[in-house]
Amino acid sequence: MALKVPEDIEVLVQARVEAGGFASPEEVLRDAMKPRLDAEQQRQEKLRAARTKIAEGDADPVDSAAAEVSSRLDALAAKLTGRAA
């Protein structure tokens, strides 16, 4: 793949390669993209986990009333914040 970048970016990339920190412009760009790629991977993992939890909830035959759910959430919130329920 050929990639056209603005001149200022090309100068920065070339400077990094010439400074010896990278063997090629491709390595500079790969390093620059790493945080974005890592964040996207984490996002995908969180989505997968959420979808799994949703599927587990959908498969659970227990049908809790709204008041019961609210009560459980209030108790959990109290526990997490150190307040009395």
CNS distance restraints for C-alpha pairs under 8 A (distance, minus, plus):
assign (resid   5 and name CA) (resid   9 and name CA) 6.32 0.50 0.50
assign (resid   5 and name CA) (resid  10 and name CA) 6.26 0.50 0.50
assign (resid   6 and name CA) (resid  10 and name CA) 6.33 0.50 0.50
assign (resid   7 and name CA) (resid  11 and name CA) 6.17 0.50 0.50
assign (resid   8 and name CA) (resid  12 and name CA) 6.35 0.50 0.50
assign (resid   9 and name CA) (resid  13 and name CA) 6.11 0.50 0.50
assign (resid  10 and name CA) (resid  14 and name CA) 6.06 0.50 0.50
assign (resid  11 and name CA) (resid  15 and name CA) 6.07 0.50 0.50
assign (resid  12 and name CA) (resid  16 and name CA) 6.34 0.50 0.50
assign (resid  13 and name CA) (resid  17 and name CA) 6.43 0.50 0.50
assign (resid  13 and name CA) (resid  25 and name CA) 6.01 0.50 0.50
assign (resid  13 and name CA) (resid  28 and name CA) 6.31 0.50 0.50
assign (resid  13 and name CA) (resid  29 and name CA) 7.69 0.50 0.50
assign (resid  14 and name CA) (resid  18 and name CA) 6.04 0.50 0.50
assign (resid  14 and name CA) (resid  25 and name CA) 6.69 0.50 0.50
assign (resid  15 and name CA) (resid  19 and name CA) 5.96 0.50 0.50
assign (resid  16 and name CA) (resid  20 and name CA) 6.68 0.50 0.50
assign (resid  16 and name CA) (resid  21 and name CA) 6.01 0.50 0.50
assign (resid  16 and name CA) (resid  22 and name CA) 6.41 0.50 0.50
assign (resid  16 and name CA) (resid  28 and name CA) 7.13 0.50 0.50
assign (resid  17 and name CA) (resid  21 and name CA) 6.02 0.50 0.50
assign (resid  17 and name CA) (resid  22 and name CA) 4.85 0.50 0.50
assign (resid  17 and name CA) (resid  23 and name CA) 5.98 0.50 0.50
assign (resid  17 and name CA) (resid  24 and name CA) 5.89 0.50 0.50
assign (resid  17 and name CA) (resid  25 and name CA) 6.43 0.50 0.50
assign (resid  17 and name CA) (resid  28 and name CA) 7.38 0.50 0.50
assign (resid  18 and name CA) (resid  22 and name CA) 7.87 0.50 0.50
assign (resid  22 and name CA) (resid  27 and name CA) 6.04 0.50 0.50
assign (resid  22 and name CA) (resid  28 and name CA) 6.24 0.50 0.50
assign (resid  23 and name CA) (resid  27 and name CA) 6.66 0.50 0.50
assign (resid  24 and name CA) (resid  28 and name CA) 6.74 0.50 0.50
assign (resid  25 and name CA) (resid  29 and name CA) 6.35 0.50 0.50
assign (resid  26 and name CA) (resid  30 and name CA) 6.04 0.50 0.50
assign (resid  27 and name CA) (resid  31 and name CA) 6.05 0.50 0.50
assign (resid  28 and name CA) (resid  32 and name CA) 6.18 0.50 0.50
assign (resid  29 and name CA) (resid  33 and name CA) 6.12 0.50 0.50
assign (resid  30 and name CA) (resid  34 and name CA) 6.17 0.50 0.50
assign (resid  33 and name CA) (resid  37 and name CA) 6.17 0.50 0.50
assign (resid  34 and name CA) (resid  38 and name CA) 5.96 0.50 0.50
assign (resid  35 and name CA) (resid  39 and name CA) 6.09 0.50 0.50
assign (resid  36 and name CA) (resid  40 and name CA) 6.18 0.50 0.50
assign (resid  37 and name CA) (resid  41 and name CA) 6.19 0.50 0.50
assign (resid  38 and name CA) (resid  42 and name CA) 6.24 0.50 0.50
assign (resid  39 and name CA) (resid  43 and name CA) 6.13 0.50 0.50
assign (resid  40 and name CA) (resid  44 and name CA) 6.17 0.50 0.50
assign (resid  41 and name CA) (resid  45 and name CA) 6.22 0.50 0.50
assign (resid  42 and name CA) (resid  46 and name CA) 6.20 0.50 0.50
assign (resid  43 and name CA) (resid  47 and name CA) 6.20 0.50 0.50
assign (resid  44 and name CA) (resid  48 and name CA) 6.11 0.50 0.50
assign (resid  45 and name CA) (resid  49 and name CA) 6.17 0.50 0.50
assign (resid  46 and name CA) (resid  50 and name CA) 6.09 0.50 0.50
assign (resid  47 and name CA) (resid  51 and name CA) 6.07 0.50 0.50
assign (resid  48 and name CA) (resid  52 and name CA) 6.14 0.50 0.50
assign (resid  49 and name CA) (resid  53 and name CA) 6.25 0.50 0.50
assign (resid  50 and name CA) (resid  54 and name CA) 6.15 0.50 0.50
assign (resid  51 and name CA) (resid  55 and name CA) 6.09 0.50 0.50
assign (resid  52 and name CA) (resid  56 and name CA) 6.16 0.50 0.50
assign (resid  53 and name CA) (resid  57 and name CA) 6.12 0.50 0.50
assign (resid  54 and name CA) (resid  58 and name CA) 6.07 0.50 0.50
assign (resid  55 and name CA) (resid  59 and name CA) 6.12 0.50 0.50
assign (resid  56 and name CA) (resid  60 and name CA) 6.20 0.50 0.50
assign (resid  64 and name CA) (resid  68 and name CA) 6.26 0.50 0.50
assign (resid  64 and name CA) (resid  69 and name CA) 6.43 0.50 0.50
assign (resid  65 and name CA) (resid  69 and name CA) 6.38 0.50 0.50
assign (resid  66 and name CA) (resid  70 and name CA) 6.08 0.50 0.50
assign (resid  67 and name CA) (resid  71 and name CA) 6.06 0.50 0.50
assign (resid  68 and name CA) (resid  72 and name CA) 6.20 0.50 0.50
assign (resid  69 and name CA) (resid  73 and name CA) 6.16 0.50 0.50
assign (resid  70 and name CA) (resid  74 and name CA) 6.08 0.50 0.50
assign (resid  71 and name CA) (resid  75 and name CA) 6.20 0.50 0.50
assign (resid  72 and name CA) (resid  76 and name CA) 6.15 0.50 0.50
assign (resid  73 and name CA) (resid  77 and name CA) 6.04 0.50 0.50
assign (resid  74 and name CA) (resid  78 and name CA) 6.10 0.50 0.50
assign (resid  74 and name CA) (resid  85 and name CA) 6.98 0.50 0.50
assign (resid  75 and name CA) (resid  79 and name CA) 6.14 0.50 0.50
assign (resid  75 and name CA) (resid  85 and name CA) 5.43 0.50 0.50
assign (resid  76 and name CA) (resid  80 and name CA) 6.13 0.50 0.50
assign (resid  77 and name CA) (resid  81 and name CA) 6.08 0.50 0.50
assign (resid  78 and name CA) (resid  82 and name CA) 5.74 0.50 0.50
assign (resid  78 and name CA) (resid  83 and name CA) 4.70 0.50 0.50
assign (resid  78 and name CA) (resid  84 and name CA) 5.85 0.50 0.50
assign (resid  78 and name CA) (resid  85 and name CA) 5.42 0.50 0.50
assign (resid  79 and name CA) (resid  83 and name CA) 6.35 0.50 0.50
assign (resid  79 and name CA) (resid  84 and name CA) 7.36 0.50 0.50
assign (resid  79 and name CA) (resid  85 and name CA) 7.55 0.50 0.50
